[in-house]
């Protein structure tokens, strides 16, 4: 099936040329994301979960860039991965779709906006960090620890006050230790920061697995029961727990 109609024609044309058809996980995820809902997308490797999360944000940035409402000087999307190597790969892999979508847009007669990305991890040099402060990216790719550091410094915190979307990847890697709890605090601080500046409520796109132990249990239970893909709202978690018999012991186990 093709992309939903709410995607920009240039984005739809690029996707159809590149992939042909969307997966069920992508279609269900895009539907919830388009409604501004907190969304969980859980599906097997190769289902396009990362693209599902990113493409909605790219589409929104692209549309706002075309109509002249794209904010410069602030970060719009934050992608968080517990793995520095994965973050680096994501940034490299993100540049290709952005470039290709711009080319398709030009073919269709549009003047595409420049959508900037940047990587901020423990390996980021001082010069690269300074460049982020000078010219904020629209999409920031980072780690839990680097997000925390950005939230504690005045200049970098100011760049985060207009964040609309947070994508959290590979969170099962955080559930083994206290990094998950630490990230929960950082996300709560980010929420408070965005609300303080009266920005449109940021919607979080949480994909792969979630911070909350209840949600993590739901993901594993659903997938071990043969659920190929899962796109659900956070409000549905309690009902899902009752369905699968999740209790405190189960949460500890998972």
SULDACOR-V748548 format. One record per helix or strand of 3 or more residues. SS is the DSSP state (H for helix, E for strand). FROM is the first residue (numbers start at 1). LEN is the number of residues. If there is no record, write none. Layout:
[[SS FROM LEN] [SS FROM LEN]]
//
This chain:
[[H 9 11] [H 24 11] [E 39 5] [H 49 18] [E 77 5] [H 84 24] [E 117 4] [H 126 9] [E 139 4] [H 144 9] [H 154 6] [E 165 5] [H 171 3] [H 179 18] [E 203 5] [H 213 12] [E 229 5] [H 234 11] [H 248 6]]
//
